Amino acid sequence: MTQDTKDQIANLERQKIALEDRLDNLSYFKGWDKKNDITIQEVTDELFEVKDTIKKLTANNGILVKQ
């Protein structure tokens, strides 16, 4: 695994943590406002993409990462 790939994975892990925190904060207000529900869905979609990218990057290098 190259250093660039390791750096990319580390960056994605940071993004994942930030998105999980944001989703947790937004979930307190779920259902209060339709705009908020849309934002929750957008964050959920982005979180899925980040997790999927991490999975692909680590799978290509034989490393198992707990998702």
N, C-alpha and C positions, 0 to 999 in steps of 0.2 A: 504494500500500500504506500503510495507516495505521500509526501508531506502535504501537498496540496489537497489530496483527498481527506487526510486527517483533519486539516484545517476546516475544510468544507463541512465535515461531519460535526466537528466541535461547534461551528457556527449554527448549523441546523439544530443541534441539541439545545443551544441557547434560545433559538427562536421557538422551539417546541415548549420549553419551560415558560417563556413569556406568553405564548398563546394559551397554554393551559391555565396560567394565572388570570389572564384576561377573561377566558371563558368562565372560570370559577366566579369571578367578580360579576360578570354579566348575568350569570344564572340566578343570582339573587333577585333580579328584576324581570325574570322571564314571565311573559304573559301580561305585563303591565302596559306594554306599548308595542304595537306591531313593528315599528322601526327597530326596537330593541331585539325582537325575535328575528328579524332579518339579519341584524348584526351578529347575533349568536350563530346563525346558520353560516354566515360568511367566515367567521372565526373557526367554526367546526370544519368547514371545507378546507381552509388554509392549513389547519392542524393536520388533517388527513394527508394532505399533499406533502407536508414536511416529514411526517412519519414514514410515508411511502418512499420518499427520496432517501431517507436514512436507511431504510430497509434495503433498498436497491444498492446503495453504495457499500453497505457492509456485507451483503450477500455475495457480491462480486469478489470479495476478498476473503471469504471463508470465516468471517467474524460474526458471531451471534450476539445480537444486542437485544436486551429485554425491552419490549415496547410497551 
